Amino acid sequence: MKKNVWKKAAAALAFVGIALGAAACSSSGKTVVNYKGGKITEQQYYDEMKKSQAGQSTLANMIIYDALESQYGKDVSDKQVTKEYNKYKKQYGSSFSSILEQNGLTNSSFKKNLKTNLLTEAALKHIKKITSAQEKKAWKSYQPKVTVQHILVSKKSTAEKIIQELKDGKSFKSLAKKYSTDTATKNDAGKLPAFDSTDTTLDSDFKTAAFKLKTGEYTTTPVKSQYGYHVIKMIKHPAKGTFKEHKKEIDKQIYSEMAQDQNVMKSVISTVLKRADVSIKDNDLKNVLSSYVSTGSSTSTSSSSSSSK
């Protein structure tokens, strides 16, 4: 039922294969590779890497990570990173190692990605403060945690048949066990963990249909989602309550929406980089952070006139 999405951190480190031309033996620097008739030096490898988009992206990600770590490392503990890591490991079970491999990650690099995400969240919350207007707007559409049962099937006609059987007095529990294709819930009467409107793991159409139901009601028409067709029954739909009671969830939702806004996050990273006062010494790489900070402004990341060559 939940979206099976593999989250990748913004600052992924990548190894790239580059077709290097024949190396002149006179090039300076430590030798990386020897072969008949020539060699490849560190300088040659560096010169090729910095010309590539992948190489420049890797450098930008390294700078961003170090800047975040320097400014917000105290706000992200190893315990938090391990907790996030274990959450994914549990979610994907025996597939975890293969999924890491498919995404070009190791346990170590994945943990670094998770830490980057946590550092970025810390920066977002420090730099962007929530306003009362944002909270007021979010509160209008907020729905508190509800508990529902559901039956998932592949065909609309099957869902319609189930609805008729419910009208005829059949129990939701027996119908869930008989028909539902959601193996995680079918043997528990189709019951899902409680969720509110800030939940990002459930299909939006599913949530919209569920929130319309009162306690004890079920949907009288099939609810279509990306997974198939659902019949939903509301077990517990509490009163909305007060804003104060749900302020924590509301603020979490607002920050979650900010994190999905590319312009907001570019602004956050730009601020982090400006505070870091990064100085790029190689003229060929002076624009490596241009996606985040304008190199032309007086407060932007700077580059010196000398190259590292």
C-alpha positions as CSV (number, residue, x, y, z in Angstrom):
1,M,0.0,0.0,0.0
2,K,2.8,2.4,0.8
3,K,4.8,3.9,-2.0
4,N,8.0,1.9,-2.6
5,V,10.3,4.9,-3.1
6,W,14.1,4.7,-2.6
7,K,15.2,8.1,-1.3
8,K,18.6,9.3,-2.5
9,A,20.4,12.1,-0.7
10,A,21.1,15.4,-2.5
11,A,24.9,14.9,-2.1
12,A,25.5,11.5,-3.6
13,L,29.2,10.7,-4.3
14,A,29.7,8.9,-7.6
15,F,32.6,7.1,-9.2
16,V,32.7,7.7,-12.9
17,G,34.5,6.0,-15.7
18,I,36.2,8.5,-18.1
19,A,37.8,7.6,-21.4
20,L,41.2,9.2,-21.0
21,G,43.3,9.9,-24.1
22,A,46.9,8.6,-24.4
23,A,49.0,10.2,-21.7
24,A,52.2,12.0,-22.4
25,C,55.0,10.6,-20.2
26,S,56.2,14.1,-19.5
27,S,53.1,15.1,-17.5
28,S,53.8,15.9,-13.8
29,G,52.3,14.4,-10.7
30,K,52.1,11.0,-9.1
31,T,51.5,8.1,-11.5
32,V,48.0,6.5,-11.1
33,V,48.3,4.0,-14.0
34,N,51.2,2.5,-15.9
35,Y,50.7,0.7,-19.3
36,K,52.9,-0.2,-22.2
37,G,54.0,3.0,-23.9
38,G,52.8,5.5,-21.3
39,K,51.1,6.3,-18.0
40,I,48.3,8.4,-16.4
41,T,49.3,10.8,-13.7
42,E,47.2,12.3,-10.9
43,Q,47.3,15.6,-12.7
44,Q,46.0,14.2,-15.9
45,Y,43.2,12.4,-14.1
46,Y,42.3,15.6,-12.2
47,D,42.3,17.6,-15.5
48,E,39.9,15.2,-17.1
49,M,37.7,14.9,-14.1
50,K,37.2,18.6,-13.7
51,K,36.1,19.0,-17.3
52,S,33.3,16.5,-16.8
53,Q,29.9,17.3,-15.4
54,A,30.1,14.3,-13.1
55,G,33.4,15.5,-11.7
56,Q,32.2,19.0,-11.1
57,S,29.0,17.7,-9.5
58,T,31.1,15.5,-7.2
59,L,33.2,18.5,-6.1
60,A,30.1,20.6,-5.5
61,N,28.5,17.9,-3.4
62,M,31.7,17.5,-1.4
63,I,31.8,21.3,-0.7
64,I,28.1,21.4,0.3
65,Y,28.5,18.4,2.6
66,D,31.5,19.9,4.3
67,A,29.8,23.3,4.7
68,L,26.6,21.6,6.2
69,E,28.7,19.5,8.5
70,S,30.7,22.5,9.7
71,Q,27.6,24.5,10.5
72,Y,25.1,21.9,11.6
73,G,27.1,18.8,12.5
74,K,26.3,19.4,16.2
75,D,22.6,19.1,15.4
76,V,22.9,15.6,13.8
77,S,24.1,12.7,15.9
78,D,25.4,9.3,14.8
79,K,22.4,7.8,16.6
80,Q,20.0,9.7,14.4
81,V,21.8,8.5,11.2
82,T,21.8,4.9,12.5
83,K,18.1,5.2,13.3
84,E,17.3,6.3,9.7
85,Y,19.6,3.6,8.3
86,N,17.9,0.9,10.3
87,K,14.5,2.1,9.2
88,Y,15.3,1.6,5.6
89,K,17.1,-1.7,6.3
90,K,13.9,-3.0,8.0
91,Q,11.6,-1.6,5.3
92,Y,13.5,-3.4,2.5
93,G,14.5,-6.5,4.4
94,S,16.4,-9.1,2.4
95,S,16.4,-6.7,-0.7
96,F,18.3,-4.0,1.1
97,S,21.8,-4.9,-0.1
98,S,20.7,-5.4,-3.7
99,I,18.9,-2.1,-3.7
100,L,22.0,-0.3,-2.4
101,E,24.0,-1.9,-5.2
102,Q,21.4,-0.9,-7.8
103,N,21.8,2.7,-6.7
104,G,25.6,2.6,-6.7
105,L,25.8,2.8,-2.9
106,T,27.6,1.1,-0.1
107,N,26.5,1.0,3.5
108,S,28.9,3.7,4.2
109,S,28.0,6.0,1.3
110,F,24.2,5.5,2.1
111,K,24.8,6.5,5.7
112,K,26.6,9.6,4.4
113,N,23.6,10.4,2.2
114,L,21.2,10.0,5.1
115,K,23.4,12.3,7.2
116,T,23.4,14.8,4.3
117,N,19.5,14.8,4.4
118,L,19.5,15.3,8.2
119,L,22.0,18.1,7.9
120,T,20.0,19.8,5.2
121,E,16.8,19.5,7.3
122,A,18.7,21.1,10.2
123,A,19.8,24.0,7.9
124,L,16.3,24.4,6.6
125,K,14.8,24.7,10.0
126,H,17.5,27.1,11.2
127,I,17.4,29.4,8.1
128,K,13.6,29.3,7.2
129,K,11.3,30.1,10.0
130,I,7.6,29.2,9.8
131,T,5.2,32.1,9.9
132,S,1.8,32.2,11.5
133,A,0.2,32.7,8.1
134,Q,1.7,29.4,6.9
135,E,0.4,27.7,10.0
136,K,-3.0,29.2,9.6
137,K,-3.2,28.0,6.0
138,A,-2.0,24.5,6.8
139,W,-4.4,24.2,9.7
140,K,-7.4,24.8,7.4
141,S,-6.7,21.6,5.4
142,Y,-5.3,19.6,8.3
143,Q,-7.0,16.3,9.2
144,P,-6.1,14.5,12.5
145,K,-5.0,10.9,12.6
146,V,-7.7,8.4,11.6
147,T,-7.7,4.7,11.6
148,V,-9.2,2.8,8.6
149,Q,-9.6,-0.7,7.1
150,H,-9.3,-1.2,3.4
151,I,-9.7,-3.9,0.8
152,L,-7.5,-3.6,-2.3
153,V,-8.4,-5.3,-5.6
154,S,-7.2,-4.9,-9.2
155,K,-10.6,-4.6,-10.8
156,K,-13.4,-2.0,-10.3
157,S,-16.1,-4.6,-10.8
158,T,-14.6,-6.7,-7.9
159,A,-14.6,-3.6,-5.6
160,E,-18.3,-3.0,-6.6
161,K,-19.1,-6.6,-5.8
162,I,-17.5,-6.2,-2.3
163,I,-19.5,-3.0,-1.6
164,Q,-22.7,-4.9,-2.5
165,E,-21.7,-7.8,-0.1
166,L,-21.1,-5.2,2.6
167,K,-24.6,-3.9,2.0
168,D,-25.9,-7.4,2.2
169,G,-24.4,-7.8,5.7
170,K,-21.1,-9.5,5.1
171,S,-18.3,-8.5,7.5
172,F,-15.5,-6.3,6.4
173,K,-13.0,-8.7,8.0
174,S,-14.2,-11.7,6.1
175,L,-14.2,-9.8,2.8
176,A,-10.7,-8.4,3.3
177,K,-9.4,-11.9,3.9
178,K,-11.2,-13.3,0.9
179,Y,-10.5,-10.5,-1.7
180,S,-7.8,-8.1,-0.7
181,T,-4.5,-8.2,-2.6
182,D,-2.7,-6.2,0.2
183,T,-0.9,-9.1,1.9
184,A,0.3,-6.9,4.7
185,T,-3.2,-6.1,6.0
186,K,-5.7,-8.7,4.6
187,N,-5.3,-11.0,7.6
188,D,-5.9,-8.2,10.0
189,A,-9.3,-7.1,8.7
190,G,-7.5,-4.7,6.3
191,K,-6.5,-2.4,9.1
192,L,-3.8,0.3,8.3
193,P,-1.7,2.2,10.8
194,A,-3.2,5.5,11.8
195,F,-2.4,8.4,9.5
196,D,-3.2,12.1,9.2
197,S,-3.2,14.6,6.3
198,T,0.6,15.1,6.7
199,D,1.3,11.5,5.8
200,T,3.3,11.1,2.6
201,T,3.3,7.3,2.2
202,L,-0.3,6.9,1.2
203,D,-1.9,7.8,-2.1
204,S,-3.5,11.2,-2.0
205,D,-6.8,10.0,-3.6
206,F,-7.0,7.3,-0.9
207,K,-6.5,9.8,1.9
208,T,-9.1,12.2,0.4
209,A,-11.7,9.5,0.3
210,A,-10.9,8.3,3.8
211,F,-11.2,11.7,5.4
212,K,-14.7,12.1,4.1
213,L,-16.0,9.1,6.1
214,K,-17.4,9.2,9.5
215,T,-16.7,6.5,12.1
216,G,-18.4,3.3,11.0
217,E,-19.0,4.4,7.4
218,Y,-17.5,2.8,4.3
219,T,-17.0,4.0,0.7
220,T,-20.0,3.2,-1.5
221,T,-18.1,3.6,-4.7
222,P,-14.6,2.1,-5.5
223,V,-11.7,4.4,-4.7
224,K,-9.0,4.3,-7.5
225,S,-5.4,4.8,-6.7
226,Q,-2.1,3.9,-8.3
227,Y,-2.3,0.5,-6.7
228,G,-5.8,-0.5,-7.9
229,Y,-9.3,-0.1,-6.4
230,H,-10.1,0.2,-2.7
231,V,-13.1,-0.2,-0.5
232,I,-12.4,1.8,2.7
233,K,-14.1,1.7,6.1
234,M,-13.5,4.3,8.8
235,I,-12.8,2.7,12.2
236,K,-12.0,5.9,14.1
237,H,-12.4,9.5,12.9
238,P,-11.8,11.8,15.9
239,A,-12.8,15.5,16.1
240,K,-10.3,17.9,14.6
241,G,-9.4,19.5,18.0
242,T,-7.4,22.6,18.4
243,F,-4.4,24.0,16.5
244,K,-2.3,23.9,19.6
245,E,-2.9,20.2,20.0
246,H,-1.5,19.6,16.5
247,K,1.1,22.4,16.1
248,K,3.9,19.9,16.0
249,E,2.4,17.9,13.1
250,I,1.4,21.1,11.3
251,D,5.0,22.5,11.4
252,K,6.4,19.2,10.3
253,Q,4.1,19.3,7.3
254,I,5.1,22.8,6.4
255,Y,8.8,21.9,6.6
256,S,8.2,18.8,4.5
257,E,6.6,20.9,1.8
258,M,9.5,23.4,1.9
259,A,11.9,20.5,1.5
260,Q,10.1,19.6,-1.8
261,D,10.4,23.1,-3.1
262,Q,13.6,23.3,-5.2
263,N,13.7,27.1,-5.0
264,V,13.5,27.1,-1.2
265,M,16.2,24.5,-0.9
266,K,18.5,26.3,-3.3
267,S,18.1,29.3,-1.2
268,V,19.0,27.4,1.9
269,I,22.1,25.8,0.4
270,S,23.1,29.3,-1.0
271,T,22.9,30.7,2.5
272,V,25.0,27.8,3.9
273,L,27.7,28.3,1.2
274,K,27.8,32.1,1.7
275,R,28.4,31.6,5.4
276,A,31.1,29.0,4.6
277,D,32.9,31.7,2.5
278,V,34.2,29.0,0.1
279,S,37.2,30.1,-2.0
280,I,37.8,28.0,-5.2
281,K,41.4,28.1,-6.2
282,D,41.2,26.6,-9.7
283,N,39.8,29.0,-12.3
284,D,38.5,26.0,-14.4
285,L,36.2,25.2,-11.4
286,K,35.1,28.7,-10.4
287,N,31.5,28.1,-11.5
288,V,31.1,24.7,-9.9
289,L,28.6,26.2,-7.3
290,S,26.9,28.5,-9.8
291,S,23.6,26.6,-9.4
292,Y,23.4,27.7,-5.8
293,V,25.4,30.9,-5.6
294,S,26.0,33.6,-8.2
295,T,29.7,34.0,-8.6
296,G,29.2,37.6,-9.6
297,S,27.8,38.9,-6.3
298,S,29.9,40.3,-3.5
299,T,28.5,37.9,-1.0
300,S,28.9,34.8,-3.2
301,T,31.4,32.0,-3.2
302,S,34.7,33.3,-4.6
303,S,37.5,32.0,-6.8
304,S,41.1,33.3,-6.8
305,S,42.8,34.4,-9.9
306,S,45.4,31.6,-9.7
307,S,44.8,28.1,-10.9
308,S,45.9,25.0,-9.0
309,K,47.9,23.8,-12.0
